[in-house]
Amino acid sequence: MEKINILAVQIESAIGDKQKNFRKIKSLIEDNITPNIDIVVLPELWAIGWACDKFVENAEEFENSKTVEFLSDIAKKHNVNILGGSFVRKENDKLYNTCPVINRKGDLIAHYDKNHLFSYYDDCENTYITEGSNPVMVNIEGVNVGLTICYDIRFPEIYRAYRKAGADLLVNMAAWPLSRKIHWDSLTCARAVENQTYVVALTQTGTLPTGAKNLGHSIIYDYSGNTLDEINTKEGVIKAELDFEEMYDFRKKCTVLKDVHDKYEVISQ
């Protein structure tokens, strides 16, 4: 596709209340979607909120996941592809922070397990969640989308790997704290600029049970780091049309990746 249209949804998740969050997401999508939207994007753990002590009781297997079923129904009703943020997925005796990818027919076509787990500043994701083993790039109607979740944004290596593999669009679905706003704004923009790739950086908003606040500054960047749309702390959506012909013309004029060395061996003197 030469162009696609993105709708990304930012919510304040009710901790541990899936049904309430289902209703919020359904309302925000139905109030804002238009017939030209190709892909809907949701934030990390939108169905239960960011609360590590809620992970075990809210874990779901793919085969009987209410979250995946809900997303499938939305996709079919509105004829859209969905990057489903993430949910806590149970497989055997392990839990994963997993992004499900749903096509327009409501089929689960891919999933990505978060590769980097945040376990600092009193968070303990790695106590409950198992690391994913690989980056996952999914082709959605001709567009190669590199999937990442929250803390992954601090690791430029995964984004460069996506770019080298042919990514057209990089997506980070997060529950990012207000206390690290500078980090979010800087790192998300950098991933777009250094890889000459569109980036959707989507996070939650609202206050957590600990009193900490989610940032709520979701942004869509173009391949030069320009902001195409953004939202601050309110619940709502951001939208953008992504023009890939324009992006590839830019890459031909500024062939940055050709200047990357095969390796950088540091010499101490």
Phi, psi and omega in degrees: 000137177284329181219148170223160177244130184250140169234120180243135190249124178251123179229164167262104185286137172281122187299120174074006184248086184298316184297319178296318180290325173302314181296320179298311182297315179302315181295314182296322178292310185292332178282344188235347184285148176232162186299339183274356183290129180261322184225131171254135181241137178241159182276171178302133171050037182298332185282340181229350183080170181272100177206101187302328181286356177260356187297311187297312184290342181254007181292145182225142170274150180307319189296332181228036184281118175294327180293313179295321177298317178299314180295321178299317179296319178297315182300315181292318183297320186253004177054052180229155167276148181230126165266105197276034179061241171202161173219165179276113184257133177257130174223114187057240182255017182241153176246144179229148172267100198243133172265118174270142178246122185243134178270181185297334180277357182089009181274140172283113186253345181193165170208154180233129176262125182312126185275334183234126187254129184273120185219051180228170176051048177073002171272152186218049182303321184286352173290329186248326191257142175264136179298141168289156187264342186211150165295154179228122174251127183245137178268116179247101178052044177094355180255123178275116185247122176269125187260131173217161182229120168047255186305337176305333185298339180280359185240091184298339181300321182291325180287322176294324177297319176297315181299316179295332180277356175105023181295137173261333185217134176246134183233132172238121182250119195225169165229081193262140184277148176300328183295343180238043181299316180302319181297313181301308183297320182288313186289320181294318178294320180299321180298325177290312185294312187289338181252000180050050188221142173301143179227131168255117180244104190240130180225173177274167172236179174098176184257137179272164179302334179284349185097345176292155182246140169286150186293309182068036176240077180275142189217145166245124181252151168271184185290353176251002181090006175286142179278123178270326174197153179204163178218149180266243190265353182279158169289145180165201183226160168234150183223153173197150169263127180257123183256102186282331175298318177296319179297316182290328173298318178297316180297326179292329181279334183227086190272063186302316186293341175291341181268000178286129177285155178297324176206159178237101181266117183281130176253123177271131181234000000 
